[in-house]
Structure formats: structure tokens, C-alpha cells
Amino acid sequence: MSINEEKGSLSAKKDCISVTILRKPLVFEKRTIQVIILINLQQGQLFLHKEISKMLLHIMEKDDSRHQLLAVQNFDQFMDVLDHII
């Protein structure tokens, strides 16, 4: 990540998303954490940011979608579930 000093903002060198599914959930501020998602987008990716946000909101609101994601064992299964959710 590089810092744009004129605007004081962060800008990614390339767009990427990292996902970690915790087999042993963490508890943070009385909430159970099972999925950690890091989103790294280049400046000007408002549309992509909105689409990712919609998908994440859907996953957070729908128990069945969340349970499907938590059950995956590999990347291919993860992508299949995401394709089904979208």
C-alpha cells in the first residue's frame, strides 16, 4: 500500500481480497468472529467497493449463506458458494 501524501489517503497497488475462515471462532467484544475479510482496493474503485459491500451485507444477514461459507474446505468450494450467493 502506498500513501498519497497530498490527500493523506491510502491507495492499494492492486485490487485484492483476503479471506480467512476460522475453524475455532474468536470472541471479540462479546461477538463471535468466524470470518476475517481484508479488502484492498485501488483508488477510484467505488463500484467494486459497493458490490463487495452488498455481498458482505448479504452474507452477514443470511444465516444459510454464512453457514455455507463456514462449511467450505478449500478455495474452489469457497468460490462455488460465492457464485451461488451472488
C-alpha positions as a Markdown table, in Angstrom:
| # | Residue | x | y | z |
|---|---|---|---|---|
| 1 | Met | 0.0 | 0.0 | 0.0 |
| 2 | Ser | 1.3 | 3.5 | -0.8 |
| 3 | Ile | 0.3 | 6.7 | 1.0 |
| 4 | Asn | -0.8 | 9.6 | -1.2 |
| 5 | Glu | 0.8 | 12.4 | 0.7 |
| 6 | Glu | -1.1 | 15.2 | -0.9 |
| 7 | Lys | -4.5 | 13.8 | 0.0 |
| 8 | Gly | -3.4 | 11.9 | 3.1 |
| 9 | Ser | -5.2 | 8.7 | 1.9 |
| 10 | Leu | -4.2 | 5.2 | 1.4 |
| 11 | Ser | -4.2 | 3.6 | -2.1 |
| 12 | Ala | -3.6 | -0.1 | -2.9 |
| 13 | Lys | -1.1 | -1.0 | -5.6 |
| 14 | Lys | -3.6 | -3.7 | -6.8 |
| 15 | Asp | -7.1 | -4.8 | -6.0 |
| 16 | Cys | -7.3 | -7.9 | -3.8 |
| 17 | Ile | -9.4 | -9.5 | -1.1 |
| 18 | Ser | -8.1 | -12.0 | 1.5 |
| 19 | Val | -10.4 | -14.2 | 3.4 |
| 20 | Thr | -9.7 | -16.3 | 6.5 |
| 21 | Ile | -12.3 | -18.7 | 7.9 |
| 22 | Leu | -11.5 | -19.6 | 11.5 |
| 23 | Arg | -12.3 | -23.2 | 12.5 |
| 24 | Lys | -12.1 | -22.1 | 16.1 |
| 25 | Pro | -14.0 | -18.9 | 16.4 |
| 26 | Leu | -12.7 | -15.9 | 18.3 |
| 27 | Val | -14.8 | -13.8 | 20.7 |
| 28 | Phe | -14.3 | -10.0 | 20.4 |
| 29 | Glu | -16.4 | -7.6 | 22.4 |
| 30 | Lys | -19.0 | -10.4 | 23.1 |
| 31 | Arg | -19.3 | -11.2 | 19.4 |
| 32 | Thr | -18.2 | -14.5 | 17.8 |
| 33 | Ile | -15.8 | -13.9 | 14.9 |
| 34 | Gln | -15.5 | -16.7 | 12.3 |
| 35 | Val | -14.6 | -14.9 | 9.1 |
| 36 | Ile | -12.0 | -12.3 | 8.6 |
| 37 | Ile | -12.0 | -10.4 | 5.3 |
| 38 | Leu | -9.4 | -7.9 | 4.3 |
| 39 | Ile | -10.3 | -5.7 | 1.3 |
| 40 | Asn | -7.5 | -3.8 | -0.6 |
| 41 | Leu | -8.7 | -1.6 | -3.4 |
| 42 | Gln | -7.1 | 0.9 | -5.6 |
| 43 | Gln | -8.3 | 4.5 | -5.6 |
| 44 | Gly | -11.3 | 5.0 | -7.8 |
| 45 | Gln | -12.9 | 1.6 | -7.3 |
| 46 | Leu | -16.2 | 2.9 | -5.9 |
| 47 | Phe | -18.3 | 0.5 | -8.0 |
| 48 | Leu | -16.3 | -2.5 | -6.9 |
| 49 | His | -16.4 | -1.4 | -3.3 |
| 50 | Lys | -20.2 | -1.1 | -3.5 |
| 51 | Glu | -20.6 | -4.6 | -5.0 |
| 52 | Ile | -18.3 | -6.1 | -2.4 |
| 53 | Ser | -20.2 | -4.3 | 0.4 |
| 54 | Lys | -23.6 | -5.6 | -0.9 |
| 55 | Met | -22.2 | -9.2 | -1.0 |
| 56 | Leu | -20.8 | -8.9 | 2.5 |
| 57 | Leu | -24.1 | -7.5 | 3.9 |
| 58 | His | -26.0 | -10.4 | 2.3 |
| 59 | Ile | -23.6 | -12.9 | 3.9 |
| 60 | Met | -24.0 | -11.2 | 7.3 |
| 61 | Glu | -27.8 | -11.0 | 7.1 |
| 62 | Lys | -28.5 | -14.5 | 5.8 |
| 63 | Asp | -27.7 | -17.4 | 8.1 |
| 64 | Asp | -27.8 | -20.0 | 5.3 |
| 65 | Ser | -25.3 | -18.1 | 3.2 |
| 66 | Arg | -23.0 | -17.7 | 6.2 |
| 67 | His | -23.2 | -21.4 | 7.2 |
| 68 | Gln | -22.5 | -22.4 | 3.6 |
| 69 | Leu | -19.3 | -20.3 | 3.6 |
| 70 | Leu | -18.2 | -21.6 | 7.0 |
| 71 | Ala | -18.5 | -25.2 | 5.8 |
| 72 | Val | -16.1 | -24.9 | 2.8 |
| 73 | Gln | -12.9 | -26.9 | 2.9 |
| 74 | Asn | -10.9 | -25.3 | 0.1 |
| 75 | Phe | -10.8 | -22.3 | -2.3 |
| 76 | Asp | -12.8 | -24.0 | -5.1 |
| 77 | Gln | -15.7 | -24.7 | -2.7 |
| 78 | Phe | -15.5 | -21.1 | -1.4 |
| 79 | Met | -15.8 | -19.7 | -4.9 |
| 80 | Asp | -18.7 | -22.1 | -5.7 |
| 81 | Val | -20.6 | -20.8 | -2.7 |
| 82 | Leu | -19.9 | -17.2 | -3.6 |
| 83 | Asp | -21.1 | -17.8 | -7.1 |
| 84 | His | -24.3 | -19.3 | -5.7 |
| 85 | Ile | -24.7 | -16.4 | -3.3 |
| 86 | Ile | -24.2 | -13.7 | -6.0 |
